[in-house]
Amino acid sequence: MKTPFHQALATLVLQDDRWVGFASECWLQGRSLYGGLQVSFALKAMRSLVPTEIPLRVLQVTFLAPVPAGSLAVAARMLRAGKNTFHVEGRLVDGDQTLAVVVGIFGASRASAVSIVLQRPEVDAPSPIEFGYVPDVTPAFFQHFRMRWLRGGLPFSGAREARAVVEVSLLDQGQFTELHLPAIADLLPPLAFSLLEAPAPGASMTWMLELLQDGFDGLPLEGWRLDSKVLAAAGGYTHQSAILWTPDGRPAALSRQTMVVFG
């Protein structure tokens, strides 16, 4: 059964000292739940410990082990509560085993004379390529998204350069909130796949998402854009960065991932 994003997040409720929820198989990415959904679950639990008016600034993620579909649990705790900044940890756990660790940094705005705002480059894409869910071919969680490849090689296309510009949309009702951010920002597969000519497995090991601004609530879930590239690769490990742009062209977040790619 297909469970939309908002319904999946709604299952996560506080029971005693842990948050407990459920994610169906439609959110699987191979053997594990889609990483963006894992982080959204953790963020919901962490946000409960922080005043709502304090914006999220950074997410630091380590994926330790596969998170299977079905029941899941998140343990959230405050690491440090300062006057303006809060450090909170969220752990996806299975009994005593930790499957993923997420640290969220929330910080109030401060007055500053320094202001540098990125400008989204124009992309000429007369023939964008629709890239989406194909049963038994692409990961199951793709059915919740739509991707339009504007520039760069598709996965396993034997491209010469690991760089892509992709328009992404989350197929869900309602408007954008903070909890949608990880789900949209983590969508692209390892870009190193585009250099390969045949399918091969791969996975994220670490992920850092740095918010470049705040105040994106209420935007549509369609028309976001990821400009991504592989910065370096050696020994089966790749280092990938991306900038996430809002539908109205503002810089939303900077993504950095360390991935392992076999092949």
TORTI-20331 format. One record per atom (N, C-alpha, C, CB): x, y, z. Coordinates in pm, whole numbers, padded with zeros to 5 digits, always signed. Glycine has a CB too. Example, Ala and Ser with C-alpha at 12.3 -4.5 7.8 and 13.67 -1.06 7.14 Angstrom:
<atoms>
+01319-00569+00780 +01230-00450+00780 +01320-00330+00780 +01131-00447+00905 +01285-00225+00708 +01367-00106+00714 +01290+00003+00787 +01408-00060+00572 
</atoms>
This chain:
<atoms>
+00083-00119+00000 +00000+00000+00000 +00087+00125+00000 -00095+00000+00122 +00054+00222-00086 +00130+00344-00094 +00090+00439+00018 +00112+00410-00231 +00186+00480+00099 +00162+00571+00211 +00229+00704+00182 +00213+00512+00344 +00152+00810+00157 +00212+00941+00128 +00298+00991+00245 +00104+01044+00096 +00382+01087+00216 +00476+01140+00314 +00404+01188+00440 +00558+01254+00253 +00300+01269+00425 +00236+01326+00543 +00172+01218+00630 +00130+01428+00501 +00123+01111+00567 +00066+01002+00647 +00174+00924+00720 -00014+00908+00557 +00288+00903+00655 +00398+00834+00722 +00446+00913+00843 +00514+00812+00624 +00463+01044+00828 +00510+01126+00941 +00407+01132+01053 +00543+01267+00893 +00280+01125+01016 +00174+01133+01117 +00172+01011+01209 +00039+01147+01050 +00231+00900+01165 +00233+00780+01250 +00329+00796+01367 +00272+00657+01169 +00423+00888+01358 +00526+00903+01462 +00468+00977+01582 +00650+00977+01407 +00453+00907+01694 +00396+00964+01816 +00485+00927+01935 +00250+00914+01839 +00479+01009+02038 +00561+00987+02157 +00495+00880+02245 +00581+01119+02236 +00573+00776+02276 +00529+00671+02368 +00637+00654+02475 +00502+00535+02292 +00602+00694+02596 +00699+00692+02707 +00819+00779+02671 +00745+00546+02739 +00938+00721+02657 +01057+00802+02632 +01106+00795+02488 +01168+00759+02724 +01026+00733+02399 +01066+00722+02259 +00950+00757+02166 +01116+00580+02230 +00986+00799+02047 +00887+00822+01943 +00876+00694+01860 +00926+00944+01853 +00754+00652+01834 +00730+00527+01762 +00644+00556+01640 +00663+00421+01855 +00684+00500+01526 +00609+00522+01403 +00612+00401+01314 +00663+00642+01329 +00566+00421+01190 +00558+00311+01095 +00585+00365+00955 +00420+00240+01102 +00665+00290+00878 +00693+00326+00738 +00672+00202+00652 +00838+00382+00721 +00591+00214+00549 +00558+00099+00465 +00668+00073+00363 +00425+00122+00394 +00658-00041+00296 +00760-00084+00201 +00772+00008+00080 +00732-00223+00154 +00672+00091+00056 +00680+00184-00057 +00787+00290-00036 +00545+00252-00078 +00845+00298+00084 +00952+00394+00113 +01090+00328+00116 +00925+00462+00246 +01099+00204+00071 +01228+00136+00074 +01322+00186-00037 +01207-00013+00060 +01449+00186-00002 +01559+00214-00096 +01653+00094-00084 +01633+00354-00063 +01622-00011-00160 +01694-00136-00140 +01648-00203-00012 +01844-00111-00136 +01743-00234+00078 +01708-00302+00203 +01667-00206+00314 +01825-00384+00250 +01684-00077+00291 +01664+00021+00397 +01562+00126+00356 +01795+00087+00435 +01500+00189+00456 +01414+00302+00427 +01494+00416+00366 +01343+00348+00555 +01429+00489+00278 +01489+00606+00215 +01550+00697+00322 +01385+00682+00131 +01677+00736+00302 +01747+00815+00401 +01680+00947+00434 +01885+00841+00355 +01622+01013+00333 +01554+01139+00359 +01435+01122+00452 +01507+01199+00229 +01365+01009+00441 +01253+00982+00532 +01303+00953+00672 +01168+00866+00480 +01413+00877+00683 +01471+00851+00815 +01500+00983+00888 +01600+00768+00801 +01561+01076+00817 +01600+01203+00879 +01477+01287+00912 +01695+01282+00787 +01373+01282+00828 +01250+01355+00858 +01185+01303+00986 +01152+01346+00741 +01185+01170+01004 +01134+01112+01129 +01215+01164+01248 +01138+00957+01124 +01347+01160+01237 +01431+01207+01346 +01409+01356+01374 +01578+01182+01315 +01393+01434+01267 +01374+01578+01284 +01243+01608+01357 +01374+01648+01148 +01138+01533+01327 +01011+01554+01398 +01029+01530+01547 +00900+01461+01343 +01100+01426+01584 +01123+01398+01725 +01211+01505+01790 +01187+01260+01742 +01317+01548+01719 +01406+01649+01775 +01337+01783+01790 +01530+01664+01688 +01254+01819+01693 +01187+01948+01696 +01099+01963+01820 +01103+01967+01570 +01049+01853+01875 +00963+01859+01994 +01037+01913+02116 +00908+01721+02025 +01170+01913+02112 +01251+01959+02225 +01298+02103+02211 +01370+01869+02241 +01265+02167+02099 +01317+02301+02069 +01200+02398+02049 +01408+02298+01944 +01210+02520+02099 +01103+02618+02074 +01075+02633+01924 +01141+02755+02134 +00948+02640+01890 +00909+02640+01748 +00963+02761+01672 +00759+02637+01737 +00990+02871+01743 +01036+02991+01674 +01185+02989+01642 +01005+03112+01757 +01259+02888+01690 +01403+02878+01663 +01424+02797+01535 +01478+02813+01784 +01480+02856+01430 +01494+02786+01302 +01600+02676+01305 +01528+02884+01192 +01577+02576+01224 +01678+02473+01201 +01790+02532+01116 +01616+02348+01131 +01916+02500+01152 +02032+02552+01079 +02114+02443+01013 +02120+02631+01172 +02133+02329+01081 +02220+02223+01029 +02165+02087+01072 +02367+02240+01080 +02179+01989+00981 +02156+01849+01015 +02282+01771+00983 +02033+01792+00937 +02330+01692+01079 +02447+01607+01061 +02403+01463+01080 +02562+01646+01161 +02426+01379+00980 +02367+01244+00979 +02476+01139+00955 +02258+01234+00870 +02467+01031+01031 +02547+00911+01005 +02453+00793+00991 +02652+00886+01119 +02457+00729+00874 +02377+00609+00851 +02460+00487+00889 +02329+00601+00701 +02416+00413+00990 +02497+00305+01046 +02456+00167+00995 +02489+00307+01195 +02326+00145+00980 +02276+00013+00942 +02143+00029+00871 +02263-00081+01065 +02103-00069+00791 +01974-00060+00723 +01859-00045+00822 +01952-00184+00636 +01763+00040+00784 +01640+00057+00863 +01527-00010+00787 +01608+00210+00890 +01479-00124+00833 +01377-00198+00757 +01242-00127+00760 +01362-00339+00813 +01157-00160+00663 +01021-00110+00664 +00946-00169+00783 +00949-00144+00532 +00840-00101+00824 +00761-00147+00938 +00772-00052+01055 +00806-00286+00980 +00762-00103+01174 +00769-00020+01294 +00910+00033+01314 +00724-00100+01418 +00920+00155+01362 +01050+00214+01391 +01039+00300+01515 +01101+00297+01271 +01154+00328+01574 +01157+00408+01696 +01268+00512+01687 +01178+00318+01820 +01241+00628+01745 +01338+00737+01749 +01354+00782+01894 +01293+00857+01657 +01479+00788+01940 +01511+00840+02072 +01572+00978+02055 +01608+00745+02151 +01511+01080+02112 +01559+01218+02098 +01601+01273+02234 +01450+01308+02035 +01712+01348+02234 +01757+01410+02359 +01828+01541+02328 +01850+01314+02438 +01819+01632+02423 +01888+01760+02413 +02034+01740+02452 +01821+01868+02501 +02125+01779+02361 +02268+01773+02393 +02314+01900+02463 +02349+01752+02266 +02265+02013+02416 +02298+02141+02481 +02193+02244+02444 +02440+02189+02440 +02144+02314+02543 +02049+02423+02522 +02114+02553+02565 +01916+02398+02599 +02155+02634+02469 +02214+02763+02499 +02111+02874+02492 +02329+02793+02403 +02158+02997+02499 +02067+03111+02494 +02004+03125+02357 +02140+03240+02531 +02082+03102+02251 +02033+03119+02115 +02043+02993+02029 +02108+03229+02049 +02120+02894+02075 +02146+02775+01993 +02116+02648+02072 +02293+02774+01945 +02057+02551+02002 +02021+02424+02062 +02081+02311+01978 +01867+02408+02074 +02149+02217+02045 +02200+02098+01979 +02118+01978+02028 +02353+02077+02008 +02055+01907+01935 +01965+01798+01969 +02005+01674+01890 +01818+01837+01941 +01994+01558+01953 +02027+01432+01888 +01901+01348+01871 +02133+01355+01968 +01890+01286+01752 +01784+01190+01727 +01845+01060+01677 +01681+01245+01626 +01812+00949+01742 +01867+00818+01702 +01753+00726+01658 +01947+00753+01819 +01764+00672+01537 +01674+00564+01496 +01729+00436+01555 +01660+00555+01341 +01647+00367+01631 +01695+00252+01707 +01606+00131+01684 +01703+00286+01857 +01668+00014+01700 +01598-00113+01701 +01641-00186+01826 +01628-00198+01571 +01561-00174+01932 +01603-00225+02061 +01723-00146+02112 +01638-00375+02052 +01834-00215+02136 +01956-00147+02181 +02049-00111+02067 +02029-00234+02280 +02012-00145+01944 +02098-00117+01828 +02062+00018+01767 +02085-00228+01722 +02163+00100+01743 +02145+00229+01677 +02162+00211+01526 +02244+00335+01732 +02062+00254+01450 +02064+00238+01304 +02107+00365+01233 +01929+00195+01255 +02077+00480+01290 +02117+00608+01232 +02122+00712+01342 +02017+00652+01119 +02215+00806+01329 +02230+00913+01427 +02215+01046+01353 +02368+00903+01501 +02128+01131+01405 +02105+01264+01347 +02126+01368+01456 +01962+01276+01285 +02209+01466+01428 +02226+01580+01518 +02171+01703+01448 +02377+01599+01558 +02077+01769+01513 +02020+01891+01459 +02069+02012+01538 +01867+01885+01461 +02106+02116+01467 +02148+02241+01531 +02045+02348+01495 +02293+02284+01486 +01983+02404+01597 +01880+02506+01580 +01934+02636+01637 +01745+02465+01651 +01917+02746+01564 +01974+02871+01611 +01889+02991+01576 +02111+02889+01554 +01877+03082+01672 +01803+03207+01648 +01882+03297+01555 +01773+03279+01781 +01813+03382+01483 +01880+03479+01395 +01951+03584+01478 +01779+03545+01299 +02063+03633+01423 +02141+03736+01489 +02165+03851+01392 +02274+03680+01541 +02180+03971+01445 +02213+04086+01361 +02355+04072+01310 +02195+04219+01440 +02377+04096+01181 +02510+04084+01123 +02521+04172+00999 +02541+03937+01087 +02641+04230+00980 +02666+04312+00861 +02704+04226+00741 +02777+04414+00889 +02726+04095+00764 +02768+04005+00656 +02645+03941+00592 +02865+03897+00710 +02633+03955+00462 +02522+03895+00388 +02571+03855+00250 +02401+03993+00378 +02573+03727+00222 +02613+03674+00091 +02505+03577+00047 +02755+03603+00096 +02438+03610-00061 +02326+03528-00109 +02360+03469-00245 +02196+03613-00117 +02354+03337-00255 +02381+03271-00382 +02272+03303-00483 +02392+03119-00362 +02311+03309-00609 +02218+03332-00717 +02205+03204-00800 +02263+03451-00806 +02084+03161-00822 +02063+03038-00898 +02098+03058-01046 +01918+02990-00884 +02188+02977-01099 +02224+02992-01241 +02110+02945-01332 +02353+02912-01273 +02100+03007-01446 +02002+02966-01544 +02048+02836-01611 +01979+03077-01650 +01953+02752-01646 +01983+02626-01712 +01900+02616-01839 +01956+02505-01617 +01967+02599-01950 +01898+02580-02077 +01870+02430-02095 +01983+02636-02197 +01744+02392-02083 +01708+02251-02092 +01588+02235-02185 +01675+02193-01951 +01613+02240-02316 +01501+02230-02411 +01432+02094-02411 +01550+02260-02550 +01504+01990-02368 +01445+01855-02369 +01474+01784-02237 +01501+01772-02487 +01411+01827-02127 +01434+01759-01998 +01388+01615-02004 +01362+01833-01884 +01455+01531-01924 +01424+01388-01921 +01349+01355-01793 +01553+01303-01932 +01230+01299-01808 +01154+01254-01692 +01217+01125-01639 +01002+01232-01728 +01247+01125-01510 +01312+01009-01448 +01236+00976-01321 +01464+01035-01418 +01164+00863-01322 +01080+00833-01207 +01074+00686-01174 +00943+00884-01230 +00965+00649-01111 +00950+00514-01059 +00916+00415-01170 +00842+00511-00951 +00993+00307-01175 +00965+00194-01263 +00966+00069-01175 +01071+00184-01381 +00853+00000-01159 +00849-00116-01070 +00957-00218-01103 +00713-00182-01079 +01021-00267-00998 +01126-00369-01007 +01253-00320-01077 +01072-00490-01079 +01261-00190-01105 +01380-00133-01169 +01440-00025-01080 +01347-00076-01309 +01363+00077-01047 +01411+00185-00962 +01366+00161-00817 +01359+00322-01013 +01428+00228-00719 +01389+00208-00579 +01241+00239-00557 +01474+00296-00488 +01181+00170-00462 +01038+00184-00436 +01001+00327-00398 +00996+00089-00326 +01087+00397-00323 +01050+00529-00275 +01038+00631-00387 +01152+00577-00175 +01090+00600-00506 +01079+00692-00619 +00934+00723-00653 +01149+00634-00741 +00841+00634-00617 +00700+00656-00652 +00641+00777-00580 +00618+00533-00619 +00711+00830-00481 +00663+00948-00408 +00719+01078-00465 +00700+00937-00262 +00798+01069-00571 +00865+01187-00624 +00852+01193-00777 +01013+01188-00584 +00878+01311-00829 +00894+01330-00972 +01026+01403-00995 +00773+01408-01034 +01107+01354-01089 +01234+01415-01122 +01239+01449-01271 +01351+01323-01084 +01286+01567-01301 +01309+01609-01439 +01456+01643-01453 +01218+01731-01479 +01530+01559-01526 +01673+01577-01543 +01697+01689-01644 +01741+01443-01590 +01749+01802-01596 +01770+01918-01682 +01909+01918-01744 +01749+02045-01603 +02004+01863-01673 +02143+01860-01722 +02216+01746-01655 +02216+01996-01695 +02308+01681-01729 +02389+01573-01674 +02340+01437-01718 +02390+01580-01524 +02425+01337-01695 +02393+01201-01736 +02306+01130-01635 +02519+01123-01758 +02216+01046-01685 +02133+00963-01598 +02218+00854-01533 +02016+00901-01678 +02170+00794-01425 +02244+00683-01363 +02273+00572-01464 +02165+00626-01244 +02396+00520-01459 +02442+00407-01540 +02435+00437-01691 +02358+00284-01508 +02459+00563-01725 +02458+00603-01866 +02597+00614-01926 +02386+00734-01881 +02702+00591-01845 +02839+00603-01896 +02878+00746-01927 +02855+00519-02018 +02826+00843-01851 +02858+00984-01873 +03005+01011-01842 +02768+01073-01787 +03055+01120-01894 +03195+01158-01873 +03213+01247-01750 +03249+01229-01996 +03105+01303-01700 +03114+01396-01589 +03004+01367-01488 +03106+01541-01639 +03039+01362-01360 +02942+01335-01254 +02887+01468-01202 +03007+01253-01138 +02796+01522-01278 +02735+01651-01245 +02593+01650-01300 +02818+01771-01303 +02498+01707-01226 +02360+01706-01273 +02283+01824-01216 +02292+01574-01234 +02183+01866-01291 +02084+01964-01246 +01947+01899-01264 +02094+02101-01326 +01874+01884-01153 +01750+01807-01156 +01640+01884-01084 +01771+01668-01091 +01525+01896-01149 +01406+01952-01085 +01335+01840-01012 +01312+02020-01188 +01301+01863-00886 +01241+01757-00804 +01112+01806-00740 +01340+01710-00695 +01017+01714-00728 +00888+01743-00666 +00849+01626-00577 +00778+01770-00773 +00794+01657-00461 +00741+01555-00370 +00592+01542-00396 +00770+01591-00220 +00546+01422-00427 +00406+01398-00461 +00327+01375-00333 +00392+01278-00557 +00282+01484-00275 +00209+01478-00149 +00116+01598-00143 +00306+01476-00026 +00019+01593-00053 -00072+01705-00039 -00014+01809+00055 -00208+01657+00012 -00071+01929+00049 -00028+02036+00139 +00089+02115+00084 +00009+01978+00271 +00151+02192+00171 +00261+02280+00134 +00386+02243+00213 +00224+02426+00158 +00497+02301+00171 +00627+02270+00229 +00635+02313+00375 +00738+02338+00149 +00695+02225+00457 +00731+02257+00595 +00875+02212+00618 +00633+02189+00697 +00927+02244+00732 +01063+02205+00768 +01083+02054+00756 +01094+02250+00910 +00982+01975+00786 +00995+01829+00783 +01011+01775+00642 +00876+01764+00850 +00969+01851+00541 +00985+01807+00403 +01128+01824+00353 +00889+01883+00313 +01204+01909+00418 +01337+01945+00368 +01428+01824+00348 +01404+02042+00463 +01447+01736+00448 +01536+01620+00424 +01486+01530+00313 +01551+01540+00551 +01354+01511+00304 +01299+01421+00203 +01328+01470+00063 +01150+01405+00223 +01321+01601+00040 +01347+01657-00092 +01497+01666-00119 +01283+01795-00106 +01574+01705-00019 +01717+01731-00040 +01799+01605-00063 +01773+01805+00078 +01750+01489-00019 +01827+01364-00028 +01788+01281-00149 +01808+01282+00098 +01709+01336-00239 +01646+01254-00342 +01742+01194-00445 +01547+01335-00413 +01843+01267-00488 +01925+01219-00598 +02004+01095-00561 +02019+01328-00644 +02013+00997-00651 +02100+00881-00628 +02246+00925-00635 +02072+00769-00731 +02340+00842-00591 +02482+00879-00603 +02515+00919-00746 +02572+00763-00558 +02568+01040-00763 +02596+01088-00898 +02706+01008-00966 +02636+01234-00894 +02789+00941-00887 +02891+00856-00948 +02829+00746-01032 +02980+00795-00840 +02704+00712-01006 +02634+00612-01088 +02631+00653-01235 +02491+00592-01036 +02627+00783-01261 +02618+00828-01401 +02743+00794-01480 +02594+00978-01406 +02856+00770-01411 +02981+00736-01480 +02985+00588-01517 +03100+00771-01392 +02900+00507-01454 +02900+00363-01478 +02809+00329-01596 +02855+00288-01353 +02836+00215-01657 +02756+00171-01772 +02663+00056-01737 +02847+00129-01885 +02670+00006-01614 +02584-00103-01570 +02546-00080-01424 +02654-00242-01588 +02429-00124-01382 +02385-00104-01244 +02483-00161-01142 +02249-00169-01223 +02497-00089-01031 +02583-00130-00921 +02523-00075-00792 +02730-00080-00941 +02547-00140-00679 +02493-00091-00552 +02572+00028-00498 +02491-00202-00448 +02508+00103-00412 +02573+00216-00346 +02489+00261-00229 +02595+00332-00445 +02548+00340-00140 +02475+00384-00022 +02543+00507+00038 +02466+00272+00083 +02462+00588+00109 +02516+00702+00182 +02571+00657+00317 +02408+00810+00201 +02685+00715+00355 +02742+00687+00486 +02721+00805+00581 +02892+00655+00474 +02751+00925+00533 +02730+01046+00612 +02664+01151+00526 +02864+01098+00670 +02594+01243+00592 +02525+01350+00520 +02519+01473+00610 +02381+01307+00477 +02555+01587+00554 +02538+01713+00625 +02452+01804+00539 +02675+01779+00658 +02350+01861+00600 +02260+01953+00532 +02264+02086+00606 +02115+01896+00524 +02314+02189+00539 +02329+02321+00599 +02226+02415+00537 +02474+02376+00578 +02137+02468+00619 +02036+02559+00568 +02098+02696+00541 +01919+02571+00668 +02069+02751+00426 +02127+02878+00384 +02039+02996+00420 +02152+02877+00236 +01912+02970+00444 +01817+03072+00489 +01712+02999+00573 +01751+03150+00367 +01613+03073+00621 +01499+03008+00684 +01372+03075+00632 +01507+03017+00841 +01259+03023+00673 +01133+03083+00631 +01081+03030+00499 +01148+03229+00621 +01089+02898+00477 +01040+02839+00352 +00902+02776+00367 +01138+02735+00302 +00846+02778+00487 +00715+02717+00507 +00612+02781+00414 +00670+02730+00654 +00523+02698+00360 +00417+02748+00274 +00447+02743+00126 +00385+02886+00310 +00571+02713+00089 +00605+02699-00053 +00544+02570-00108 +00759+02699-00073 +00526+02561-00239 +00474+02437-00296 +00576+02324-00286 +00434+02458-00442 +00529+02201-00297 +00616+02084-00294 +00670+02050-00433 +00541+01965-00238 +00627+02123-00534 +00673+02100-00671 +00773+02207-00711 +00554+02098-00768 +00864+02169-00802 +00951+02267-00865 +01076+02305-00789 +00875+02386-00889 +01119+02223-00692 +01248+02246-00628 +01359+02201-00724 +01256+02169-00491 +01482+02245-00700 +01591+02209-00792 +01718+02176-00715 +01618+02324-00892 +01783+02068-00758 +01911+02027-00700 +02021+02039-00806 +01904+01881-00647 +02122+02119-00775 +02241+02130-00859 +02352+02054-00787 +02282+02282-00885 +02393+01941-00843 +02480+01849-00769 +02602+01809-00851 +02403+01725-00728 +02710+01775-00779 +02831+01728-00845 +02913+01643-00750 +02915+01846-00897 +02992+01552-00807 +03088+01475-00730 +03219+01554-00724 +03110+01332-00792 +03266+01580-00603 +03388+01659-00586 +03513+01573-00596 +03386+01730-00453 +03505+01449-00548 +03619+01358-00549 +03570+01216-00529 +03723+01396-00439 +03650+01120-00574 +03615+00979-00556 +03743+00895-00559 +03515+00931-00665 +03752+00798-00468 +03867+00707-00465 +03835+00591-00373 +03997+00781-00418 +03882+00472-00412 +03868+00355-00326 +03725+00313-00301 +03933+00380-00198 +03633+00350-00388 +03493+00314-00369 +03412+00415-00290 +03485+00184-00302 +03476+00524-00244 +03407+00628-00168 +03397+00754-00254 +03481+00658-00035 +03279+00817-00255 +03261+00940-00332 +03217+01052-00240 +03159+00919-00445 +03248+01173-00280 +03217+01292-00200 +03136+01386-00290 +03347+01362-00145 +03010+01403-00254 +02913+01468-00340 +02854+01590-00270 +02801+01371-00380 +02836+01698-00345 +02774+01818-00290 +02657+01859-00377 +02876+01933-00278 +02566+01935-00319 +02451+01984-00395 +02399+02111-00330 +02340+01876-00404 +02340+02197-00411 +02266+02312-00360 +02119+02290-00393 +02318+02447-00422 +02034+02305-00292 +01891+02294-00311 +01832+02433-00326 +01825+02218-00194 +01757+02452-00436 +01694+02581-00466 +01543+02569-00450 +01730+02629-00609 +01480+02672-00396 +01335+02675-00381 +01268+02692-00517 +01293+02788-00284 +01138+02664-00526 +01068+02685-00652 +01075+02829-00703 +00925+02644-00638 +01090+02926-00612 +01100+03066-00655 +01245+03113-00668 +01026+03155-00559 +01341+03017-00670 +01479+03051-00705 +01570+03091-00593 +01477+03157-00800 +01529+03075-00468 +01616+03111-00355 +01700+02992-00311 +01532+03162-00238 +01821+03016-00261 +01902+02904-00210 +01847+02857-00076 +02051+02947-00194 +01818+02728-00066 +01758+02674+00056 +01861+02602+00143 +01646+02579+00021 +01945+02517+00082 +02035+02436+00163 +02154+02390+00081 +01962+02316+00222 +02263+02365+00152 +02383+02305+00095 +02395+02164+00149 +02511+02390+00127 +02406+02066+00059 +02414+01926+00097 +02553+01872+00068 +02307+01843+00023 +02606+01792+00162 +02736+01726+00143 +02721+01581+00190 +02851+01801+00224 +02761+01488+00103 +02745+01347+00136 +02871+01268+00105 +02627+01288+00060 +02901+01175+00192 +03002+01073+00164 +02928+00944+00134 +03103+01055+00284 +02956+00886+00017 +02885+00767-00027 +02983+00657-00062 +02796+00799-00145 +02937+00535-00058 +03015+00422-00105 +02946+00369-00230 +03030+00311+00004 +03025+00348-00336 +02973+00302-00465 +03053+00181-00507 +02978+00413-00573 +02986+00071-00534 +03052-00051-00578 +03039-00061-00730 +02991-00177-00507 +03150-00077-00796 +03142-00089-00940 +03241+00002-01012 +03002-00059-00986 
</atoms>
